Amino acid sequence: MADALAGRGITVNTVNPGPVDTGWADPELTRHVGRALPAGRWGRPEEVARLVRWLASDEAAWITGQVINSEGGFRRWVS
């Protein structure tokens, strides 16, 4: 998609936000996943929003065709 739209000046990117605290997880899952995050906490919606806002800005005009992992160093192998 990024290749098809680049000539029109349209950027196409994807954000993998990782675990974000939007209130859906129960306390047990929140604790379990929190152990797999170096900061000991889930991401916050406003942290993801800042990245998306930046990607939509002129500052990120050169970035296209990327998957950006914004997941706070999420360690999937931690049990």
N, CA, C, O and CB atoms as a CASP TS submission, in Angstrom:
PFRMAT TS
TARGET T0000
AUTHOR 0000-0000-0000
METHOD Language model
MODEL 1
PARENT N/A
ATOM      1  N   MET     1       0.826  -1.178   0.000  1.00  0.00           N
ATOM      2  CA  MET     1       0.000   0.000   0.000  1.00  0.00           C
ATOM      3  C   MET     1       0.878   1.252   0.000  1.00  0.00           C
ATOM      4  O   MET     1       0.593   2.218  -0.709  1.00  0.00           O
ATOM      5  CB  MET     1      -0.944  -0.008   1.205  1.00  0.00           C
ATOM      6  N   ALA     2       1.953   1.229   0.805  1.00  0.00           N
ATOM      7  CA  ALA     2       2.826   2.400   0.867  1.00  0.00           C
ATOM      8  C   ALA     2       3.413   2.719  -0.505  1.00  0.00           C
ATOM      9  O   ALA     2       3.489   3.885  -0.894  1.00  0.00           O
ATOM     10  CB  ALA     2       3.953   2.173   1.882  1.00  0.00           C
ATOM     11  N   ASP     3       3.832   1.679  -1.242  1.00  0.00           N
ATOM     12  CA  ASP     3       4.384   1.897  -2.581  1.00  0.00           C
ATOM     13  C   ASP     3       3.345   2.493  -3.517  1.00  0.00           C
ATOM     14  O   ASP     3       3.646   3.394  -4.300  1.00  0.00           O
ATOM     15  CB  ASP     3       4.913   0.586  -3.160  1.00  0.00           C
ATOM     16  N   ALA     4       2.118   1.985  -3.431  1.00  0.00           N
ATOM     17  CA  ALA     4       1.059   2.442  -4.334  1.00  0.00           C
ATOM     18  C   ALA     4       0.675   3.894  -4.080  1.00  0.00           C
ATOM     19  O   ALA     4       0.261   4.589  -5.008  1.00  0.00           O
ATOM     20  CB  ALA     4      -0.166   1.559  -4.190  1.00  0.00           C
ATOM     21  N   LEU     5       0.803   4.364  -2.848  1.00  0.00           N
ATOM     22  CA  LEU     5       0.346   5.711  -2.512  1.00  0.00           C
ATOM     23  C   LEU     5       1.464   6.747  -2.379  1.00  0.00           C
ATOM     24  O   LEU     5       1.192   7.943  -2.282  1.00  0.00           O
ATOM     25  CB  LEU     5      -0.419   5.662  -1.239  1.00  0.00           C
ATOM     26  N   ALA     6       2.713   6.296  -2.374  1.00  0.00           N
ATOM     27  CA  ALA     6       3.833   7.219  -2.174  1.00  0.00           C
ATOM     28  C   ALA     6       3.865   8.325  -3.213  1.00  0.00           C
ATOM     29  O   ALA     6       4.160   9.473  -2.879  1.00  0.00           O
ATOM     30  CB  ALA     6       5.140   6.464  -2.204  1.00  0.00           C
ATOM     31  N   GLY     7       3.569   8.006  -4.462  1.00  0.00           N
ATOM     32  CA  GLY     7       3.572   9.012  -5.523  1.00  0.00           C
ATOM     33  C   GLY     7       2.530  10.104  -5.337  1.00  0.00           C
ATOM     34  O   GLY     7       2.625  11.167  -5.950  1.00  0.00           O
ATOM     35  N   ARG     8       1.550   9.848  -4.507  1.00  0.00           N
ATOM     36  CA  ARG     8       0.516  10.850  -4.217  1.00  0.00           C
ATOM     37  C   ARG     8       0.827  11.643  -2.945  1.00  0.00           C
ATOM     38  O   ARG     8       0.045  12.489  -2.512  1.00  0.00           O
ATOM     39  CB  ARG     8      -0.848  10.171  -4.082  1.00  0.00           C
ATOM     40  N   GLY     9       1.984  11.347  -2.363  1.00  0.00           N
ATOM     41  CA  GLY     9       2.359  12.038  -1.125  1.00  0.00           C
ATOM     42  C   GLY     9       1.623  11.530   0.101  1.00  0.00           C
ATOM     43  O   GLY     9       1.520  12.227   1.110  1.00  0.00           O
ATOM     44  N   ILE    10       1.110  10.303   0.006  1.00  0.00           N
ATOM     45  CA  ILE    10       0.388   9.705   1.121  1.00  0.00           C
ATOM     46  C   ILE    10       1.282   8.678   1.795  1.00  0.00           C
ATOM     47  O   ILE    10       1.801   7.772   1.143  1.00  0.00           O
ATOM     48  CB  ILE    10      -0.939   9.056   0.647  1.00  0.00           C
ATOM     49  N   THR    11       1.460   8.823   3.104  1.00  0.00           N
ATOM     50  CA  THR    11       2.247   7.851   3.851  1.00  0.00           C
ATOM     51  C   THR    11       1.327   6.810   4.471  1.00  0.00           C
ATOM     52  O   THR    11       0.187   7.100   4.837  1.00  0.00           O
ATOM     53  CB  THR    11       3.088   8.547   4.939  1.00  0.00           C
ATOM     54  N   VAL    12       1.846   5.597   4.580  1.00  0.00           N
ATOM     55  CA  VAL    12       1.085   4.489   5.151  1.00  0.00           C
ATOM     56  C   VAL    12       1.975   3.795   6.173  1.00  0.00           C
ATOM     57  O   VAL    12       3.004   3.218   5.823  1.00  0.00           O
ATOM     58  CB  VAL    12       0.600   3.487   4.041  1.00  0.00           C
ATOM     59  N   ASN    13       1.577   3.855   7.418  1.00  0.00           N
ATOM     60  CA  ASN    13       2.326   3.224   8.493  1.00  0.00           C
ATOM     61  C   ASN    13       1.356   2.516   9.431  1.00  0.00           C
ATOM     62  O   ASN    13       0.154   2.780   9.426  1.00  0.00           O
ATOM     63  CB  ASN    13       3.178   4.265   9.261  1.00  0.00           C
ATOM     64  N   THR    14       1.901   1.623  10.226  1.00  0.00           N
ATOM     65  CA  THR    14       1.117   0.892  11.209  1.00  0.00           C
ATOM     66  C   THR    14       1.789   1.028  12.559  1.00  0.00           C
ATOM     67  O   THR    14       3.015   0.998  12.655  1.00  0.00           O
ATOM     68  CB  THR    14       0.960  -0.598  10.814  1.00  0.00           C
ATOM     69  N   VAL    15       0.987   1.176  13.604  1.00  0.00           N
ATOM     70  CA  VAL    15       1.520   1.256  14.963  1.00  0.00           C
ATOM     71  C   VAL    15       1.078   0.016  15.728  1.00  0.00           C
ATOM     72  O   VAL    15      -0.114  -0.280  15.813  1.00  0.00           O
ATOM     73  CB  VAL    15       1.043   2.560  15.685  1.00  0.00           C
ATOM     74  N   ASN    16       2.044  -0.705  16.283  1.00  0.00           N
ATOM     75  CA  ASN    16       1.767  -1.791  17.215  1.00  0.00           C
ATOM     76  C   ASN    16       1.933  -1.184  18.601  1.00  0.00           C
ATOM     77  O   ASN    16       3.063  -0.981  19.046  1.00  0.00           O
ATOM     78  CB  ASN    16       2.726  -3.050  16.988  1.00  0.00           C
ATOM     79  N   PRO    17       0.836  -0.889  19.295  1.00  0.00           N
ATOM     80  CA  PRO    17       0.945  -0.207  20.571  1.00  0.00           C
ATOM     81  C   PRO    17       1.319  -1.101  21.734  1.00  0.00           C
ATOM     82  O   PRO    17       1.595  -0.602  22.825  1.00  0.00           O
ATOM     83  CB  PRO    17      -0.324   0.459  20.871  1.00  0.00           C
ATOM     84  N   GLY    18       1.335  -2.418  21.532  1.00  0.00           N
ATOM     85  CA  GLY    18       1.596  -3.312  22.651  1.00  0.00           C
ATOM     86  C   GLY    18       0.478  -3.216  23.670  1.00  0.00           C
ATOM     87  O   GLY    18      -0.613  -2.745  23.348  1.00  0.00           O
ATOM     88  N   PRO    19       0.732  -3.655  24.893  1.00  0.00           N
ATOM     89  CA  PRO    19      -0.295  -3.618  25.927  1.00  0.00           C
ATOM     90  C   PRO    19      -0.592  -2.177  26.353  1.00  0.00           C
ATOM     91  O   PRO    19       0.278  -1.482  26.876  1.00  0.00           O
ATOM     92  CB  PRO    19       0.141  -4.451  27.141  1.00  0.00           C
ATOM     93  N   VAL    20      -1.815  -1.748  26.124  1.00  0.00           N
ATOM     94  CA  VAL    20      -2.238  -0.390  26.479  1.00  0.00           C
ATOM     95  C   VAL    20      -3.394  -0.492  27.461  1.00  0.00           C
ATOM     96  O   VAL    20      -4.353  -1.232  27.239  1.00  0.00           O
ATOM     97  CB  VAL    20      -2.652   0.433  25.209  1.00  0.00           C
ATOM     98  N   ASP    21      -3.292   0.255  28.542  1.00  0.00           N
ATOM     99  CA  ASP    21      -4.308   0.234  29.589  1.00  0.00           C
ATOM    100  C   ASP    21      -5.524   1.045  29.164  1.00  0.00           C
ATOM    101  O   ASP    21      -5.592   2.258  29.366  1.00  0.00           O
ATOM    102  CB  ASP    21      -3.738   0.778  30.909  1.00  0.00           C
ATOM    103  N   THR    22      -6.482   0.340  28.570  1.00  0.00           N
ATOM    104  CA  THR    22      -7.733   0.978  28.180  1.00  0.00           C
ATOM    105  C   THR    22      -8.886   0.503  29.052  1.00  0.00           C
ATOM    106  O   THR    22     -10.048   0.815  28.792  1.00  0.00           O
ATOM    107  CB  THR    22      -8.036   0.699  26.712  1.00  0.00           C
ATOM    108  N   GLY    23      -8.546  -0.262  30.098  1.00  0.00           N
ATOM    109  CA  GLY    23      -9.550  -0.697  31.048  1.00  0.00           C
ATOM    110  C   GLY    23     -10.174  -2.046  30.776  1.00  0.00           C
ATOM    111  O   GLY    23     -11.057  -2.471  31.521  1.00  0.00           O
ATOM    112  N   TRP    24      -9.745  -2.730  29.737  1.00  0.00           N
ATOM    113  CA  TRP    24     -10.378  -4.002  29.378  1.00  0.00           C
ATOM    114  C   TRP    24      -9.842  -5.194  30.163  1.00  0.00           C
ATOM    115  O   TRP    24     -10.549  -6.188  30.331  1.00  0.00           O
ATOM    116  CB  TRP    24     -10.197  -4.258  27.912  1.00  0.00           C
ATOM    117  N   ALA    25      -8.591  -5.110  30.651  1.00  0.00           N
ATOM    118  CA  ALA    25      -7.958  -6.268  31.291  1.00  0.00           C
ATOM    119  C   ALA    25      -8.334  -6.355  32.770  1.00  0.00           C
ATOM    120  O   ALA    25      -8.463  -5.342  33.457  1.00  0.00           O
ATOM    121  CB  ALA    25      -6.429  -6.194  31.140  1.00  0.00           C
ATOM    122  N   ASP    26      -8.505  -7.593  33.239  1.00  0.00           N
ATOM    123  CA  ASP    26      -8.787  -7.779  34.665  1.00  0.00           C
ATOM    124  C   ASP    26      -7.484  -7.606  35.463  1.00  0.00           C
ATOM    125  O   ASP    26      -6.404  -7.606  34.873  1.00  0.00           O
ATOM    126  CB  ASP    26      -9.421  -9.193  34.931  1.00  0.00           C
ATOM    127  N   PRO    27      -7.569  -7.460  36.778  1.00  0.00           N
ATOM    128  CA  PRO    27      -6.370  -7.213  37.594  1.00  0.00           C
ATOM    129  C   PRO    27      -5.297  -8.291  37.464  1.00  0.00           C
ATOM    130  O   PRO    27      -4.107  -7.977  37.479  1.00  0.00           O
ATOM    131  CB  PRO    27      -6.764  -7.089  39.035  1.00  0.00           C
ATOM    132  N   GLU    28      -5.697  -9.553  37.338  1.00  0.00           N
ATOM    133  CA  GLU    28      -4.712 -10.628  37.219  1.00  0.00           C
ATOM    134  C   GLU    28      -3.905 -10.491  35.932  1.00  0.00           C
ATOM    135  O   GLU    28      -2.679 -10.607  35.958  1.00  0.00           O
ATOM    136  CB  GLU    28      -5.404 -11.996  37.262  1.00  0.00           C
ATOM    137  N   LEU    29      -4.572 -10.246  34.813  1.00  0.00           N
ATOM    138  CA  LEU    29      -3.871 -10.067  33.543  1.00  0.00           C
ATOM    139  C   LEU    29      -3.011  -8.809  33.580  1.00  0.00           C
ATOM    140  O   LEU    29      -1.893  -8.802  33.064  1.00  0.00           O
ATOM    141  CB  LEU    29      -4.874  -9.993  32.376  1.00  0.00           C
ATOM    142  N   THR    30      -3.522  -7.761  34.181  1.00  0.00           N
ATOM    143  CA  THR    30      -2.758  -6.515  34.293  1.00  0.00           C
ATOM    144  C   THR    30      -1.432  -6.765  35.016  1.00  0.00           C
ATOM    145  O   THR    30      -0.384  -6.297  34.571  1.00  0.00           O
ATOM    146  CB  THR    30      -3.581  -5.436  35.039  1.00  0.00           C
ATOM    147  N   ARG    31      -1.476  -7.494  36.120  1.00  0.00           N
ATOM    148  CA  ARG    31      -0.238  -7.805  36.871  1.00  0.00           C
ATOM    149  C   ARG    31       0.690  -8.696  36.051  1.00  0.00           C
ATOM    150  O   ARG    31       1.893  -8.449  35.975  1.00  0.00           O
ATOM    151  CB  ARG    31      -0.576  -8.497  38.215  1.00  0.00           C
ATOM    152  N   HIS    32       0.123  -9.730  35.443  1.00  0.00           N
ATOM    153  CA  HIS    32       0.939 -10.678  34.671  1.00  0.00           C
ATOM    154  C   HIS    32       1.673  -9.968  33.533  1.00  0.00           C
ATOM    155  O   HIS    32       2.883 -10.130  33.374  1.00  0.00           O
ATOM    156  CB  HIS    32       0.058 -11.810  34.106  1.00  0.00           C
ATOM    157  N   VAL    33       0.953  -9.200  32.761  1.00  0.00           N
ATOM    158  CA  VAL    33       1.566  -8.492  31.630  1.00  0.00           C
ATOM    159  C   VAL    33       2.523  -7.416  32.148  1.00  0.00           C
ATOM    160  O   VAL    33       3.572  -7.185  31.546  1.00  0.00           O
ATOM    161  CB  VAL    33       0.475  -7.857  30.718  1.00  0.00           C
ATOM    162  N   GLY    34       2.179  -6.767  33.238  1.00  0.00           N
ATOM    163  CA  GLY    34       3.058  -5.749  33.816  1.00  0.00           C
ATOM    164  C   GLY    34       4.440  -6.282  34.130  1.00  0.00           C
ATOM    165  O   GLY    34       5.422  -5.545  34.041  1.00  0.00           O
ATOM    166  N   ARG    35       4.534  -7.565  34.499  1.00  0.00           N
ATOM    167  CA  ARG    35       5.851  -8.169  34.778  1.00  0.00           C
ATOM    168  C   ARG    35       6.696  -8.283  33.505  1.00  0.00           C
ATOM    169  O   ARG    35       7.922  -8.377  33.577  1.00  0.00           O
ATOM    170  CB  ARG    35       5.675  -9.565  35.414  1.00  0.00           C
ATOM    171  N   ALA    36       6.046  -8.276  32.355  1.00  0.00           N
ATOM    172  CA  ALA    36       6.769  -8.396  31.077  1.00  0.00           C
ATOM    173  C   ALA    36       7.134  -7.040  30.485  1.00  0.00           C
ATOM    174  O   ALA    36       7.650  -6.966  29.370  1.00  0.00           O
ATOM    175  CB  ALA    36       5.930  -9.174  30.075  1.00  0.00           C
ATOM    176  N   LEU    37       6.870  -5.968  31.228  1.00  0.00           N
ATOM    177  CA  LEU    37       7.160  -4.620  30.749  1.00  0.00           C
ATOM    178  C   LEU    37       8.228  -3.986  31.630  1.00  0.00           C
ATOM    179  O   LEU    37       8.043  -3.901  32.844  1.00  0.00           O
ATOM    180  CB  LEU    37       5.878  -3.751  30.733  1.00  0.00           C
ATOM    181  N   PRO    38       9.337  -3.540  31.055  1.00  0.00           N
ATOM    182  CA  PRO    38      10.424  -2.982  31.855  1.00  0.00           C
ATOM    183  C   PRO    38       9.994  -1.860  32.799  1.00  0.00           C
ATOM    184  O   PRO    38      10.555  -1.731  33.888  1.00  0.00           O
ATOM    185  CB  PRO    38      11.490  -2.474  30.949  1.00  0.00           C
ATOM    186  N   ALA    39       9.025  -1.056  32.411  1.00  0.00           N
ATOM    187  CA  ALA    39       8.558   0.032  33.273  1.00  0.00           C
ATOM    188  C   ALA    39       7.598  -0.479  34.348  1.00  0.00           C
ATOM    189  O   ALA    39       7.223   0.270  35.250  1.00  0.00           O
ATOM    190  CB  ALA    39       7.874   1.117  32.434  1.00  0.00           C
ATOM    191  N   GLY    40       7.197  -1.756  34.254  1.00  0.00           N
ATOM    192  CA  GLY    40       6.295  -2.328  35.237  1.00  0.00           C
ATOM    193  C   GLY    40       4.859  -1.866  35.090  1.00  0.00           C
ATOM    194  O   GLY    40       4.054  -2.038  36.006  1.00  0.00           O
ATOM    195  N   ARG    41       4.536  -1.294  33.972  1.00  0.00           N
ATOM    196  CA  ARG    41       3.177  -0.801  33.746  1.00  0.00           C
ATOM    197  C   ARG    41       2.820  -0.939  32.277  1.00  0.00           C
ATOM    198  O   ARG    41       3.691  -1.049  31.414  1.00  0.00           O
ATOM    199  CB  ARG    41       3.039   0.670  34.201  1.00  0.00           C
ATOM    200  N   TRP    42       1.524  -0.930  32.011  1.00  0.00           N
ATOM    201  CA  TRP    42       1.027  -0.935  30.638  1.00  0.00           C
ATOM    202  C   TRP    42       1.201   0.455  30.038  1.00  0.00           C
ATOM    203  O   TRP    42       1.366   1.442  30.754  1.00  0.00           O
ATOM    204  CB  TRP    42      -0.462  -1.376  30.585  1.00  0.00           C
ATOM    205  N   GLY    43       1.161   0.511  28.723  1.00  0.00           N
ATOM    206  CA  GLY    43       1.192   1.806  28.056  1.00  0.00           C
ATOM    207  C   GLY    43      -0.091   2.575  28.339  1.00  0.00           C
ATOM    208  O   GLY    43      -1.096   2.010  28.771  1.00  0.00           O
ATOM    209  N   ARG    44      -0.031   3.854  28.090  1.00  0.00           N
ATOM    210  CA  ARG    44      -1.202   4.715  28.282  1.00  0.00           C
ATOM    211  C   ARG    44      -1.712   5.165  26.908  1.00  0.00           C
ATOM    212  O   ARG    44      -0.917   5.386  25.995  1.00  0.00           O
ATOM    213  CB  ARG    44      -0.852   5.955  29.186  1.00  0.00           C
ATOM    214  N   PRO    45      -3.028   5.301  26.760  1.00  0.00           N
ATOM    215  CA  PRO    45      -3.566   5.718  25.467  1.00  0.00           C
ATOM    216  C   PRO    45      -2.923   6.996  24.936  1.00  0.00           C
ATOM    217  O   PRO    45      -2.697   7.116  23.732  1.00  0.00           O
ATOM    218  CB  PRO    45      -5.052   5.914  25.577  1.00  0.00           C
ATOM    219  N   GLU    46      -2.629   7.945  25.812  1.00  0.00           N
ATOM    220  CA  GLU    46      -2.036   9.200  25.346  1.00  0.00           C
ATOM    221  C   GLU    46      -0.628   8.997  24.789  1.00  0.00           C
ATOM    222  O   GLU    46      -0.181   9.782  23.953  1.00  0.00           O
ATOM    223  CB  GLU    46      -1.997  10.212  26.483  1.00  0.00           C
ATOM    224  N   GLU    47       0.076   7.961  25.237  1.00  0.00           N
ATOM    225  CA  GLU    47       1.405   7.679  24.682  1.00  0.00           C
ATOM    226  C   GLU    47       1.290   7.198  23.241  1.00  0.00           C
ATOM    227  O   GLU    47       2.086   7.590  22.388  1.00  0.00           O
ATOM    228  CB  GLU    47       2.141   6.626  25.536  1.00  0.00           C
ATOM    229  N   VAL    48       0.316   6.362  22.974  1.00  0.00           N
ATOM    230  CA  VAL    48       0.073   5.904  21.599  1.00  0.00           C
ATOM    231  C   VAL    48      -0.399   7.078  20.744  1.00  0.00           C
ATOM    232  O   VAL    48       0.026   7.231  19.599  1.00  0.00           O
ATOM    233  CB  VAL    48      -0.979   4.753  21.572  1.00  0.00           C
ATOM    234  N   ALA    49      -1.271   7.898  21.302  1.00  0.00           N
ATOM    235  CA  ALA    49      -1.801   9.042  20.558  1.00  0.00           C
ATOM    236  C   ALA    49      -0.690  10.001  20.141  1.00  0.00           C
ATOM    237  O   ALA    49      -0.727  10.551  19.040  1.00  0.00           O
ATOM    238  CB  ALA    49      -2.841   9.783  21.399  1.00  0.00           C
ATOM    239  N   ARG    50       0.299  10.206  21.014  1.00  0.00           N
ATOM    240  CA  ARG    50       1.414  11.104  20.650  1.00  0.00           C
ATOM    241  C   ARG    50       2.180  10.572  19.446  1.00  0.00           C
ATOM    242  O   ARG    50       2.572  11.339  18.567  1.00  0.00           O
ATOM    243  CB  ARG    50       2.377  11.283  21.841  1.00  0.00           C
ATOM    244  N   LEU    51       2.392   9.264  19.405  1.00  0.00           N
ATOM    245  CA  LEU    51       3.093   8.668  18.262  1.00  0.00           C
ATOM    246  C   LEU    51       2.273   8.827  16.985  1.00  0.00           C
ATOM    247  O   LEU    51       2.811   9.207  15.946  1.00  0.00           O
ATOM    248  CB  LEU    51       3.386   7.176  18.523  1.00  0.00           C
ATOM    249  N   VAL    52       0.991   8.543  17.056  1.00  0.00           N
ATOM    250  CA  VAL    52       0.130   8.667  15.876  1.00  0.00           C
ATOM    251  C   VAL    52       0.069  10.121  15.422  1.00  0.00           C
ATOM    252  O   VAL    52       0.116  10.396  14.223  1.00  0.00           O
ATOM    253  CB  VAL    52      -1.293   8.139  16.176  1.00  0.00           C
ATOM    254  N   ARG    53      -0.034  11.052  16.367  1.00  0.00           N
ATOM    255  CA  ARG    53      -0.047  12.479  16.010  1.00  0.00           C
ATOM    256  C   ARG    53       1.249  12.850  15.285  1.00  0.00           C
ATOM    257  O   ARG    53       1.223  13.574  14.290  1.00  0.00           O
ATOM    258  CB  ARG    53      -0.228  13.364  17.280  1.00  0.00           C
ATOM    259  N   TRP    54       2.377  12.353  15.786  1.00  0.00           N
ATOM    260  CA  TRP    54       3.656  12.648  15.139  1.00  0.00           C
ATOM    261  C   TRP    54       3.695  12.055  13.727  1.00  0.00           C
ATOM    262  O   TRP    54       4.145  12.711  12.787  1.00  0.00           O
ATOM    263  CB  TRP    54       4.827  12.099  15.984  1.00  0.00           C
ATOM    264  N   LEU    55       3.220  10.807  13.580  1.00  0.00           N
ATOM    265  CA  LEU    55       3.218  10.185  12.252  1.00  0.00           C
ATOM    266  C   LEU    55       2.358  10.955  11.262  1.00  0.00           C
ATOM    267  O   LEU    55       2.639  10.952  10.064  1.00  0.00           O
ATOM    268  CB  LEU    55       2.728   8.750  12.345  1.00  0.00           C
ATOM    269  N   ALA    56       1.319  11.610  11.747  1.00  0.00           N
ATOM    270  CA  ALA    56       0.440  12.391  10.871  1.00  0.00           C
ATOM    271  C   ALA    56       0.966  13.797  10.619  1.00  0.00           C
ATOM    272  O   ALA    56       0.380  14.547   9.838  1.00  0.00           O
ATOM    273  CB  ALA    56      -0.945  12.471  11.470  1.00  0.00           C
ATOM    274  N   SER    57       2.066  14.161  11.273  1.00  0.00           N
ATOM    275  CA  SER    57       2.606  15.512  11.131  1.00  0.00           C
ATOM    276  C   SER    57       3.594  15.602   9.966  1.00  0.00           C
ATOM    277  O   SER    57       4.033  14.586   9.427  1.00  0.00           O
ATOM    278  CB  SER    57       3.289  15.946  12.429  1.00  0.00           C
ATOM    279  N   ASP    58       3.929  16.823   9.594  1.00  0.00           N
ATOM    280  CA  ASP    58       4.935  17.052   8.556  1.00  0.00           C
ATOM    281  C   ASP    58       6.304  16.530   8.968  1.00  0.00           C
ATOM    282  O   ASP    58       7.116  16.176   8.112  1.00  0.00           O
ATOM    283  CB  ASP    58       5.026  18.533   8.234  1.00  0.00           C
ATOM    284  N   GLU    59       6.569  16.478  10.274  1.00  0.00           N
ATOM    285  CA  GLU    59       7.870  15.981  10.752  1.00  0.00           C
ATOM    286  C   GLU    59       8.121  14.534  10.340  1.00  0.00           C
ATOM    287  O   GLU    59       9.275  14.129  10.199  1.00  0.00           O
ATOM    288  CB  GLU    59       7.952  16.100  12.271  1.00  0.00           C
ATOM    289  N   ALA    60       7.075  13.754  10.146  1.00  0.00           N
ATOM    290  CA  ALA    60       7.219  12.341   9.802  1.00  0.00           C
ATOM    291  C   ALA    60       6.926  12.069   8.324  1.00  0.00           C
ATOM    292  O   ALA    60       6.691  10.923   7.938  1.00  0.00           O
ATOM    293  CB  ALA    60       6.297  11.502  10.671  1.00  0.00           C
ATOM    294  N   ALA    61       6.939  13.096   7.514  1.00  0.00           N
ATOM    295  CA  ALA    61       6.573  12.952   6.109  1.00  0.00           C
ATOM    296  C   ALA    61       7.460  11.965   5.347  1.00  0.00           C
ATOM    297  O   ALA    61       7.032  11.421   4.329  1.00  0.00           O
ATOM    298  CB  ALA    61       6.629  14.293   5.438  1.00  0.00           C
ATOM    299  N   TRP    62       8.667  11.727   5.811  1.00  0.00           N
ATOM    300  CA  TRP    62       9.602  10.839   5.134  1.00  0.00           C
ATOM    301  C   TRP    62       9.417   9.379   5.555  1.00  0.00           C
ATOM    302  O   TRP    62      10.005   8.484   4.947  1.00  0.00           O
ATOM    303  CB  TRP    62      11.029  11.280   5.413  1.00  0.00           C
ATOM    304  N   ILE    63       8.611   9.130   6.582  1.00  0.00           N
ATOM    305  CA  ILE    63       8.396   7.783   7.109  1.00  0.00           C
ATOM    306  C   ILE    63       7.184   7.175   6.410  1.00  0.00           C
ATOM    307  O   ILE    63       6.085   7.725   6.474  1.00  0.00           O
ATOM    308  CB  ILE    63       8.192   7.807   8.661  1.00  0.00           C
ATOM    309  N   THR    64       7.385   6.041   5.743  1.00  0.00           N
ATOM    310  CA  THR    64       6.255   5.344   5.116  1.00  0.00           C
ATOM    311  C   THR    64       6.583   3.864   4.976  1.00  0.00           C
ATOM    312  O   THR    64       7.743   3.475   4.840  1.00  0.00           O
ATOM    313  CB  THR    64       5.920   5.961   3.728  1.00  0.00           C
ATOM    314  N   GLY    65       5.541   3.054   5.013  1.00  0.00           N
ATOM    315  CA  GLY    65       5.704   1.613   4.860  1.00  0.00           C
ATOM    316  C   GLY    65       6.283   0.930   6.084  1.00  0.00           C
ATOM    317  O   GLY    65       6.901  -0.128   5.964  1.00  0.00           O
ATOM    318  N   GLN    66       6.096   1.513   7.258  1.00  0.00           N
ATOM    319  CA  GLN    66       6.709   0.974   8.458  1.00  0.00           C
ATOM    320  C   GLN    66       5.681   0.459   9.460  1.00  0.00           C
ATOM    321  O   GLN    66       4.557   0.955   9.531  1.00  0.00           O
ATOM    322  CB  GLN    66       7.566   2.024   9.106  1.00  0.00           C
ATOM    323  N   VAL    67       6.086  -0.538  10.224  1.00  0.00           N
ATOM    324  CA  VAL    67       5.350  -0.971  11.407  1.00  0.00           C
ATOM    325  C   VAL    67       6.189  -0.498  12.587  1.00  0.00           C
ATOM    326  O   VAL    67       7.330  -0.929  12.756  1.00  0.00           O
ATOM    327  CB  VAL    67       5.101  -2.557  11.432  1.00  0.00           C
ATOM    328  N   ILE    68       5.629   0.375  13.390  1.00  0.00           N
ATOM    329  CA  ILE    68       6.355   0.926  14.524  1.00  0.00           C
ATOM    330  C   ILE    68       5.859   0.251  15.795  1.00  0.00           C
ATOM    331  O   ILE    68       4.688   0.361  16.159  1.00  0.00           O
ATOM    332  CB  ILE    68       6.181   2.468  14.607  1.00  0.00           C
ATOM    333  N   ASN    69       6.768  -0.448  16.461  1.00  0.00           N
ATOM    334  CA  ASN    69       6.458  -1.112  17.713  1.00  0.00           C
ATOM    335  C   ASN    69       6.686  -0.140  18.852  1.00  0.00           C
ATOM    336  O   ASN    69       7.824   0.181  19.195  1.00  0.00           O
ATOM    337  CB  ASN    69       7.308  -2.387  17.897  1.00  0.00           C
ATOM    338  N   SER    70       5.615   0.317  19.422  1.00  0.00           N
ATOM    339  CA  SER    70       5.661   1.261  20.534  1.00  0.00           C
ATOM    340  C   SER    70       5.091   0.546  21.741  1.00  0.00           C
ATOM    341  O   SER    70       3.982   0.838  22.189  1.00  0.00           O
ATOM    342  CB  SER    70       4.868   2.586  20.218  1.00  0.00           C
ATOM    343  N   GLU    71       5.861  -0.390  22.260  1.00  0.00           N
ATOM    344  CA  GLU    71       5.326  -1.282  23.274  1.00  0.00           C
ATOM    345  C   GLU    71       6.155  -1.330  24.549  1.00  0.00           C
ATOM    346  O   GLU    71       6.071  -2.295  25.309  1.00  0.00           O
ATOM    347  CB  GLU    71       5.206  -2.650  22.716  1.00  0.00           C
ATOM    348  N   GLY    72       6.944  -0.311  24.783  1.00  0.00           N
ATOM    349  CA  GLY    72       7.671  -0.196  26.042  1.00  0.00           C
ATOM    350  C   GLY    72       8.642  -1.316  26.344  1.00  0.00           C
ATOM    351  O   GLY    72       8.920  -1.589  27.512  1.00  0.00           O
ATOM    352  N   GLY    73       9.166  -1.975  25.319  1.00  0.00           N
ATOM    353  CA  GLY    73      10.112  -3.060  25.553  1.00  0.00           C
ATOM    354  C   GLY    73       9.448  -4.356  25.986  1.00  0.00           C
ATOM    355  O   GLY    73      10.083  -5.182  26.641  1.00  0.00           O
ATOM    356  N   PHE    74       8.186  -4.549  25.634  1.00  0.00           N
ATOM    357  CA  PHE    74       7.397  -5.730  26.005  1.00  0.00           C
ATOM    358  C   PHE    74       8.194  -6.998  25.797  1.00  0.00           C
ATOM    359  O   PHE    74       8.663  -7.272  24.692  1.00  0.00           O
ATOM    360  CB  PHE    74       6.103  -5.791  25.197  1.00  0.00           C
ATOM    361  N   ARG    75       8.348  -7.775  26.860  1.00  0.00           N
ATOM    362  CA  ARG    75       9.106  -9.044  26.816  1.00  0.00           C
ATOM    363  C   ARG    75       8.119 -10.199  26.759  1.00  0.00           C
ATOM    364  O   ARG    75       7.601 -10.633  27.788  1.00  0.00           O
ATOM    365  CB  ARG    75      10.058  -9.190  28.063  1.00  0.00           C
ATOM    366  N   ARG    76       7.864 -10.686  25.579  1.00  0.00           N
ATOM    367  CA  ARG    76       6.863 -11.732  25.390  1.00  0.00           C
ATOM    368  C   ARG    76       7.223 -13.046  26.065  1.00  0.00           C
ATOM    369  O   ARG    76       6.335 -13.848  26.354  1.00  0.00           O
ATOM    370  CB  ARG    76       6.656 -11.969  23.930  1.00  0.00           C
ATOM    371  N   TRP    77       8.494 -13.284  26.320  1.00  0.00           N
ATOM    372  CA  TRP    77       8.935 -14.578  26.859  1.00  0.00           C
ATOM    373  C   TRP    77       8.826 -14.639  28.377  1.00  0.00           C
ATOM    374  O   TRP    77       9.060 -15.706  28.944  1.00  0.00           O
ATOM    375  CB  TRP    77      10.369 -14.856  26.443  1.00  0.00           C
ATOM    376  N   VAL    78       8.489 -13.567  29.057  1.00  0.00           N
ATOM    377  CA  VAL    78       8.355 -13.579  30.508  1.00  0.00           C
ATOM    378  C   VAL    78       7.043 -14.259  30.876  1.00  0.00           C
ATOM    379  O   VAL    78       5.995 -13.943  30.313  1.00  0.00           O
ATOM    380  CB  VAL    78       8.415 -12.137  31.090  1.00  0.00           C
ATOM    381  N   SER    79       7.102 -15.181  31.811  1.00  0.00           N
ATOM    382  CA  SER    79       5.867 -15.867  32.209  1.00  0.00           C
ATOM    383  C   SER    79       5.397 -15.432  33.582  1.00  0.00           C
ATOM    384  O   SER    79       4.372 -15.913  34.065  1.00  0.00           O
ATOM    385  CB  SER    79       6.069 -17.373  32.193  1.00  0.00           C
TER
END
